[in-house]
Amino acid sequence: MIRAVSLALLSALAIGVAGCTVRPLYSDAPVTADGSTANAALSSVLIRPARTRDAQEVRNQLIFLFNGGKAQTSTPTYELELGVVTSREVSTISQTSSVNQPTSGAVTMFSNYVLLDAATQKPVASGRRQITSQYDIPNQEFAAYRAQRDAENRAARELAELVRLAVAQDLARHTGK
């Protein structure tokens, strides 16, 4: 009896797994109907210029991630409109000798993106991603400024990774039809 139930469950699991379409997103295997790869699809995206320092940091990292260190394409299939907003806050305040002094902070970066068809300028996909980066605030003023800047740069790199993954998924869905 137990053996029959186990065999039935194993058969049902095998049938369920057979229907899975899981594949590595960044592999060189074709992921679109025309046989192109995820990396080729990402390199066909032109990232529009940024308006703020934080947005420029995210944009620079995305250009590197999309193109593997090469320049952006001059004949894009898609364009990416990127908006980045940064929030900075003090996480912890400690009291030392009757003075309240911040000891740690957090930088949260939000990104809204819209992926556009380059020919028609119609939206293909859009999304929102966010990342938080923590940092310590030392007593020295310049060291505190540098720690905050490093946290902003770290958040921009991590946010670019999240946006890259989201855009790659959007492209695979859009071009796989």
C-alpha positions as CSV (number, residue, x, y, z in Angstrom):
1,M,0.0,0.0,0.0
2,I,2.7,2.5,1.0
3,R,4.8,1.4,-2.0
4,A,1.9,2.1,-4.3
5,V,1.2,5.5,-2.9
6,S,4.9,6.4,-3.1
7,L,5.0,5.2,-6.7
8,A,1.9,7.3,-7.5
9,L,3.4,10.4,-5.8
10,L,6.7,9.9,-7.6
11,S,4.9,9.6,-11.0
12,A,2.9,12.8,-10.3
13,L,6.1,14.6,-9.4
14,A,7.8,13.4,-12.6
15,I,4.9,14.6,-14.7
16,G,4.9,18.0,-13.0
17,V,8.7,18.5,-13.4
18,A,8.5,17.5,-17.0
19,G,6.4,20.6,-17.7
20,C,8.9,23.0,-16.2
21,T,10.5,25.6,-18.5
22,V,13.2,26.8,-16.1
23,R,16.4,27.8,-17.9
24,P,19.4,30.0,-17.0
25,L,18.6,33.6,-17.8
26,Y,22.1,34.6,-18.8
27,S,23.1,31.5,-20.8
28,D,24.1,31.5,-24.4
29,A,21.2,29.3,-25.3
30,P,18.5,30.9,-27.6
31,V,15.7,32.4,-25.5
32,T,13.7,34.2,-28.2
33,A,11.6,33.1,-31.1
34,D,14.3,34.4,-33.6
35,G,17.0,32.4,-31.8
36,S,18.9,35.3,-30.2
37,T,20.3,35.0,-26.7
38,A,19.6,37.1,-23.6
39,N,23.0,38.8,-23.8
40,A,22.3,39.8,-27.4
41,A,18.9,41.1,-26.5
42,L,20.4,43.2,-23.7
43,S,23.1,44.6,-25.9
44,S,20.4,45.9,-28.3
45,V,19.1,48.3,-25.5
46,L,20.1,51.9,-25.6
47,I,20.0,53.5,-22.1
48,R,18.9,57.1,-22.3
49,P,21.0,59.8,-20.5
50,A,20.6,60.4,-16.8
51,R,19.7,63.6,-15.0
52,T,21.2,63.1,-11.6
53,R,24.5,61.8,-10.2
54,D,22.9,58.7,-8.7
55,A,21.0,58.0,-11.9
56,Q,24.3,58.4,-13.8
57,E,26.0,55.8,-11.5
58,V,23.2,53.3,-12.2
59,R,23.2,54.1,-15.9
60,N,27.0,53.6,-16.2
61,Q,26.8,50.3,-14.4
62,L,23.9,49.2,-16.7
63,I,25.8,50.1,-19.8
64,F,28.7,47.9,-18.6
65,L,26.3,45.1,-17.6
66,F,24.3,45.2,-20.9
67,N,27.3,45.4,-23.2
68,G,30.1,43.6,-21.4
69,G,32.3,46.7,-21.3
70,K,31.7,47.8,-24.9
71,A,29.9,51.0,-26.0
72,Q,26.2,51.1,-26.5
73,T,24.8,50.1,-29.8
74,S,24.2,52.8,-32.4
75,T,21.2,50.9,-33.9
76,P,19.1,50.0,-30.8
77,T,16.0,47.8,-30.9
78,Y,14.9,49.1,-27.5
79,E,15.5,52.1,-25.4
80,L,15.5,52.2,-21.6
81,E,14.2,55.3,-19.8
82,L,15.6,55.2,-16.2
83,G,14.5,57.3,-13.3
84,V,16.4,57.1,-10.0
85,V,15.4,58.6,-6.6
86,T,17.6,58.4,-3.5
87,S,16.6,58.6,0.1
88,R,19.2,59.1,2.9
89,E,18.5,58.6,6.5
90,V,20.2,58.2,9.9
91,S,19.6,54.8,11.3
92,T,21.1,55.0,14.8
93,I,21.8,58.0,17.1
94,S,23.9,57.5,20.2
95,Q,24.4,60.0,23.0
96,T,28.0,60.7,23.9
97,S,28.9,63.4,26.4
98,S,25.4,65.1,26.2
99,V,25.6,65.3,22.3
100,N,23.4,63.2,20.1
101,Q,25.6,61.8,17.3
102,P,24.6,59.7,14.4
103,T,26.5,56.4,14.1
104,S,24.9,54.6,11.2
105,G,22.9,55.5,8.1
106,A,21.0,54.0,5.2
107,V,20.8,55.0,1.6
108,T,17.7,53.7,-0.3
109,M,17.7,53.9,-4.1
110,F,14.5,53.6,-6.1
111,S,14.4,53.0,-9.8
112,N,11.5,53.3,-12.2
113,Y,12.2,52.1,-15.6
114,V,10.3,52.0,-18.9
115,L,11.5,49.8,-21.8
116,L,10.5,51.3,-25.1
117,D,10.4,49.9,-28.6
118,A,13.0,52.1,-30.4
119,A,11.1,52.2,-33.7
120,T,7.6,53.1,-32.3
121,Q,8.6,54.6,-28.9
122,K,5.7,52.5,-27.4
123,P,6.3,51.0,-23.9
124,V,7.2,47.3,-24.0
125,A,7.6,46.8,-20.3
126,S,8.1,48.8,-17.1
127,G,9.0,48.2,-13.5
128,R,10.2,49.5,-10.2
129,R,13.1,48.2,-8.1
130,Q,14.7,49.4,-4.9
131,I,17.8,48.6,-2.8
132,T,19.0,49.8,0.6
133,S,22.7,50.1,1.5
134,Q,23.8,50.6,5.2
135,Y,26.9,52.4,6.3
136,D,28.7,53.6,9.5
137,I,29.0,57.3,10.2
138,P,32.4,58.0,11.8
139,N,33.3,61.1,13.8
140,Q,35.4,62.8,11.1
141,E,33.4,64.9,8.7
142,F,35.2,63.9,5.5
143,A,35.1,60.2,6.5
144,A,31.4,60.4,7.2
145,Y,30.8,62.0,3.7
146,R,33.0,59.4,2.1
147,A,31.1,56.6,3.8
148,Q,27.8,58.0,2.6
149,R,29.2,58.3,-1.0
150,D,30.5,54.7,-0.9
151,A,27.1,53.5,0.2
152,E,25.5,55.4,-2.7
153,N,27.9,53.9,-5.2
154,R,27.3,50.4,-3.7
155,A,23.5,50.9,-3.9
156,A,23.8,52.1,-7.5
157,R,25.8,49.0,-8.5
158,E,23.3,46.6,-6.7
159,L,20.3,48.5,-8.2
160,A,21.8,48.2,-11.7
161,E,22.0,44.4,-11.1
162,L,18.3,44.3,-10.2
163,V,17.3,46.4,-13.2
164,R,19.4,44.2,-15.5
165,L,17.7,41.1,-14.3
166,A,14.2,42.7,-14.6
167,V,14.9,44.0,-18.1
168,A,16.3,40.6,-19.2
169,Q,13.1,38.9,-18.0
170,D,11.0,41.5,-19.7
171,L,12.9,41.0,-23.0
172,A,12.6,37.2,-22.8
173,R,8.8,37.5,-22.2
174,H,8.4,40.1,-25.0
175,T,10.6,38.6,-27.7
176,G,9.6,35.0,-26.8
177,K,6.1,35.5,-28.1
